[in-house]
Amino acid sequence: MEKLHIPVLLSQVLATMDPHPGERYLDLTAGYGGHAREILDVTQQYKGSTLVDRDEFAVKYLNQEFPQETGIEIINKSFYSAVLQLLSCGATYDIILADFGVSSPQLDMEERGFSFRFDAPLDMRMDRRQELTAADIINKYSERDLANIFVKYGEESPGRAAMFARVIVHHRPIKSTKELADLIRVRIHGYSRLHPATKIFQAVRIVVNDELKQIEDTLPLLPKLLNRNGRLGFITFHSLEDRLVKNFLKEESSLGEESPLEIITKKPIIAENEELVINPRARSAKLRVAKKRN
């Protein structure tokens, strides 16, 4: 089957998480199985391993890649809901990985509305079963709420955030990604490597999918799913995600020998030049790994 997604930091994940035959694997954001495929090739432990994703397209692909007879469990839920389910069942794992980035197929599917490279409806839902869409936020939220979202989740300056919010409210209804991106771009003069709509799209996507709250609620539960000497890995793509992971690992490892986790990566691991040539989307990826103490 055609490989739809190039997994970021794959060699670094394999090196730091060090899978061994017979180990049980949990992928909280399995996507199109890039990391899972390589790790499971090493562990060969399909029964007792679990792949999670809330995107129906990803889950359909995973079910084709890992058919029922392999014994692997595939869960179509948010990773927070899946973790609660797994805890209630008493499941434990030797390797847990969470890649918090948006997958390439999500960005490349025009109708999903994640990218302003296409003229598509304002959607951005990772789980299309939910009601809230990007169009709801852009067309119904107040000017003040929009500005706050752009500052908090897009890390925009308050001045630019207020300007973008005012322009959006003035030009409602806004129906497409291109319409929104063009509206923002014409307000910015001069050259910038980053499209001025990038941070706005990030902010709206985070709110649509409740991304940071999902991470914040899930992190403290994960050590309970780890076996002794189990490894816990996170791939983040922007500072808001990375800060949550960094602070969680710091707090969990702060008690020395009494701590449940030991940090393996003292500094986040980033992509090497060779990877960036074939996968430019890896440029902002950071990998952090911790190990459960005996």
C-alpha positions as CSV (number, residue, x, y, z in Angstrom):
1,M,0.0,0.0,0.0
2,E,1.3,3.5,-0.8
3,K,3.0,5.3,2.0
4,L,0.8,8.4,2.7
5,H,2.8,9.9,5.5
6,I,6.5,10.2,6.2
7,P,7.0,9.7,10.0
8,V,9.2,12.5,11.5
9,L,12.3,11.7,13.6
10,L,11.9,8.0,12.9
11,S,15.5,7.0,13.3
12,Q,15.7,9.1,16.5
13,V,12.5,7.5,17.8
14,L,13.9,4.0,17.2
15,A,17.3,4.8,18.8
16,T,15.9,6.5,22.0
17,M,12.9,4.3,22.6
18,D,14.9,1.2,21.8
19,P,12.1,-1.3,21.0
20,H,12.8,-5.0,21.7
21,P,11.1,-8.2,20.6
22,G,8.0,-9.0,22.7
23,E,7.4,-5.5,23.9
24,R,3.9,-4.1,23.9
25,Y,3.4,-0.8,22.0
26,L,0.8,2.0,22.4
27,D,0.7,4.7,19.7
28,L,-1.6,7.5,20.9
29,T,-1.6,9.3,17.6
30,A,-1.0,6.5,15.1
31,G,-2.1,8.4,12.0
32,Y,-1.1,6.4,9.0
33,G,1.1,4.0,10.9
34,G,4.5,5.4,10.1
35,H,6.1,5.0,13.5
36,A,3.9,2.0,14.4
37,R,5.0,0.0,11.4
38,E,8.7,0.4,12.2
39,I,8.4,-0.3,15.9
40,L,6.1,-3.3,15.5
41,D,8.5,-4.7,12.9
42,V,11.0,-4.9,15.7
43,T,8.8,-5.9,18.6
44,Q,6.6,-8.4,16.5
45,Q,4.2,-8.1,19.5
46,Y,0.9,-7.3,17.7
47,K,-1.4,-8.8,20.3
48,G,-1.5,-6.5,23.3
49,S,-0.4,-3.5,21.3
50,T,-2.8,-0.6,20.6
51,L,-3.0,2.1,17.9
52,V,-5.2,5.1,18.6
53,D,-6.5,7.9,16.3
54,R,-9.6,10.0,16.2
55,D,-9.4,10.6,12.5
56,E,-11.7,8.3,10.6
57,F,-9.6,8.3,7.5
58,A,-6.5,7.3,9.5
59,V,-8.4,4.5,11.3
60,K,-9.6,3.1,8.0
61,Y,-6.1,3.0,6.7
62,L,-4.8,1.4,9.9
63,N,-7.4,-1.3,9.7
64,Q,-6.2,-2.1,6.2
65,E,-2.5,-2.0,7.3
66,F,-3.1,-4.0,10.4
67,P,-6.0,-6.4,9.8
68,Q,-7.9,-8.0,12.7
69,E,-6.0,-11.3,12.5
70,T,-2.8,-9.5,13.5
71,G,-4.3,-9.2,17.0
72,I,-3.6,-5.5,17.3
73,E,-6.2,-3.2,18.9
74,I,-7.2,-0.1,16.9
75,I,-9.2,2.6,18.7
76,N,-11.1,5.4,17.0
77,K,-11.1,8.0,19.8
78,S,-9.2,11.0,21.0
79,F,-6.1,9.9,22.9
80,Y,-7.5,11.2,26.2
81,S,-10.6,9.1,25.8
82,A,-8.5,6.1,24.7
83,V,-6.2,6.4,27.7
84,L,-9.2,6.4,30.1
85,Q,-10.5,3.3,28.3
86,L,-7.2,1.5,28.5
87,L,-6.7,2.4,32.2
88,S,-10.1,1.0,33.0
89,C,-9.1,-2.3,31.3
90,G,-5.8,-2.5,33.2
91,A,-3.7,-2.3,30.0
92,T,0.0,-1.7,30.3
93,Y,2.8,-1.1,27.7
94,D,6.5,-1.1,27.3
95,I,6.6,1.7,24.7
96,I,4.2,4.7,24.4
97,L,4.5,7.3,21.7
98,A,2.5,10.4,21.0
99,D,3.2,12.5,17.9
100,F,1.1,15.6,18.4
101,G,1.5,17.0,14.8
102,V,-1.1,17.3,12.1
103,S,-0.5,14.4,9.6
104,S,0.5,15.1,6.0
105,P,-2.7,13.5,4.7
106,Q,-4.8,15.9,6.9
107,L,-2.9,18.9,5.5
108,D,-3.1,17.6,1.9
109,M,-6.8,16.7,1.8
110,E,-8.4,19.9,0.5
111,E,-11.8,19.2,1.9
112,R,-10.4,19.0,5.5
113,G,-9.7,22.7,5.6
114,F,-6.5,22.5,7.5
115,S,-4.3,24.3,5.0
116,F,-4.6,27.6,3.2
117,R,-2.7,26.1,0.3
118,F,-6.2,25.1,-1.0
119,D,-9.5,26.9,-1.3
120,A,-11.6,24.7,1.0
121,P,-14.4,25.0,3.5
122,L,-13.3,26.1,7.0
123,D,-13.4,22.8,8.8
124,M,-10.2,21.6,10.6
125,R,-11.9,18.9,12.5
126,M,-9.6,15.9,13.3
127,D,-12.7,14.0,14.3
128,R,-15.6,14.8,11.9
129,R,-18.1,13.4,14.3
130,Q,-17.8,16.5,16.4
131,E,-20.0,19.6,15.7
132,L,-17.5,22.5,16.2
133,T,-15.7,23.6,13.0
134,A,-13.3,26.4,12.1
135,A,-16.2,28.2,10.4
136,D,-18.1,28.3,13.7
137,I,-15.1,30.0,15.4
138,I,-14.4,32.4,12.6
139,N,-18.0,33.5,12.0
140,K,-19.5,33.3,15.5
141,Y,-16.9,34.1,18.1
142,S,-16.7,37.7,19.3
143,E,-14.0,40.0,18.3
144,R,-12.5,39.9,21.7
145,D,-12.6,36.1,21.9
146,L,-10.9,35.8,18.5
147,A,-8.1,38.1,19.5
148,N,-7.6,36.2,22.7
149,I,-7.4,32.9,20.8
150,F,-4.9,34.3,18.3
151,V,-2.6,35.5,21.2
152,K,-3.0,32.4,23.4
153,Y,-2.9,29.6,20.8
154,G,-1.3,31.4,17.8
155,E,1.3,33.3,19.9
156,E,0.5,36.4,17.9
157,S,1.3,39.8,19.3
158,P,-1.8,41.5,20.9
159,G,-1.7,44.3,18.4
160,R,-1.7,42.0,15.3
161,A,-4.2,39.7,17.0
162,A,-6.7,42.5,17.6
163,M,-6.2,43.8,14.0
164,F,-6.9,40.3,12.5
165,A,-9.9,39.8,14.8
166,R,-11.4,43.2,13.8
167,V,-10.9,42.5,10.1
168,I,-12.5,39.0,10.3
169,V,-15.5,40.3,12.2
170,H,-16.0,43.1,9.6
171,H,-15.9,40.7,6.7
172,R,-18.2,38.0,7.9
173,P,-19.3,35.6,6.8
174,I,-16.0,34.0,5.7
175,K,-16.6,30.6,4.0
176,S,-13.2,29.3,2.9
177,T,-9.6,28.8,3.9
178,K,-8.4,30.9,1.0
179,E,-10.8,33.7,1.8
180,L,-9.5,33.8,5.4
181,A,-5.9,33.6,4.4
182,D,-6.1,36.3,1.8
183,L,-8.0,38.6,4.1
184,I,-5.1,38.3,6.6
185,R,-2.3,38.6,4.1
186,V,-3.5,41.9,2.6
187,R,-3.2,43.5,6.0
188,I,0.5,42.7,6.3
189,H,3.0,44.7,4.3
190,G,6.6,43.6,3.6
191,Y,8.1,40.2,3.1
192,S,7.9,37.4,5.7
193,R,9.1,33.8,5.4
194,L,6.1,32.8,7.3
195,H,2.7,33.4,5.8
196,P,0.9,35.8,8.1
197,A,-2.1,33.4,8.3
198,T,0.0,30.5,9.7
199,K,-0.4,31.5,13.3
200,I,-4.1,32.2,12.9
201,F,-4.7,28.8,11.3
202,Q,-2.7,27.2,14.1
203,A,-4.8,28.9,16.8
204,V,-8.1,28.1,15.2
205,R,-7.1,24.4,14.7
206,I,-6.0,24.1,18.3
207,V,-9.4,25.4,19.5
208,V,-11.4,23.3,17.1
209,N,-9.7,20.1,18.3
210,D,-9.2,21.1,21.9
211,E,-5.6,20.1,21.4
212,L,-3.8,21.5,24.4
213,K,-6.4,20.5,26.9
214,Q,-6.3,17.0,25.5
215,I,-2.5,16.9,26.1
216,E,-2.7,18.5,29.5
217,D,-5.3,16.0,30.7
218,T,-3.6,13.0,29.2
219,L,0.0,13.5,30.4
220,P,-0.4,12.7,34.1
221,L,-2.2,9.5,33.3
222,L,0.5,8.0,31.1
223,P,2.9,6.7,33.7
224,K,0.1,4.4,35.0
225,L,0.1,2.7,31.6
226,L,3.8,2.1,31.6
227,N,5.5,-1.1,32.6
228,R,8.7,-1.0,34.6
229,N,11.5,0.3,32.3
230,G,8.9,1.3,29.8
231,R,9.7,4.3,27.6
232,L,7.4,7.3,27.0
233,G,8.1,9.5,23.9
234,F,6.5,12.7,22.7
235,I,6.9,14.6,19.4
236,T,5.8,18.2,19.5
237,F,5.7,20.8,16.7
238,H,5.2,24.2,18.4
239,S,6.2,25.7,21.7
240,L,2.8,25.4,23.3
241,E,2.8,21.6,23.0
242,D,6.5,21.3,23.9
243,R,6.1,23.5,27.0
244,L,3.4,21.2,28.4
245,V,5.5,18.1,27.7
246,K,8.7,19.7,29.1
247,N,7.0,20.8,32.3
248,F,5.3,17.5,32.8
249,L,8.6,15.5,32.4
250,K,10.4,18.0,34.7
251,E,7.8,17.6,37.4
252,E,7.6,13.8,37.1
253,S,11.4,13.4,37.4
254,S,12.0,16.1,40.0
255,L,12.2,13.8,43.0
256,G,15.3,11.9,42.0
257,E,15.2,8.2,42.8
258,E,11.6,8.7,44.1
259,S,10.4,10.0,40.8
260,P,8.3,7.7,38.6
261,L,10.1,8.8,35.4
262,E,13.7,9.4,34.4
263,I,14.3,11.8,31.5
264,I,16.3,10.1,28.7
265,T,16.6,13.2,26.4
266,K,18.2,16.0,28.4
267,K,17.6,18.2,25.5
268,P,14.9,17.8,22.8
269,I,16.1,15.9,19.7
270,I,15.5,17.6,16.4
271,A,15.7,16.5,12.8
272,E,19.0,16.3,11.0
273,N,19.6,18.0,7.6
274,E,19.2,14.7,5.7
275,E,15.7,14.3,7.0
276,L,14.8,18.0,6.3
277,V,15.7,17.5,2.7
278,I,13.1,14.8,2.2
279,N,10.6,16.0,4.8
280,P,10.6,19.8,5.4
281,R,7.7,19.5,7.8
282,A,10.1,17.9,10.3
283,R,11.9,21.3,10.8
284,S,9.9,22.2,13.9
285,A,9.6,18.7,15.4
286,K,11.1,18.0,18.8
287,L,11.4,14.6,20.5
288,R,11.4,14.1,24.2
289,V,11.7,10.6,25.9
290,A,11.5,9.4,29.4
291,K,11.8,6.0,31.1
292,K,9.8,4.5,34.0
293,R,12.0,3.6,36.9
294,N,12.2,0.1,38.4
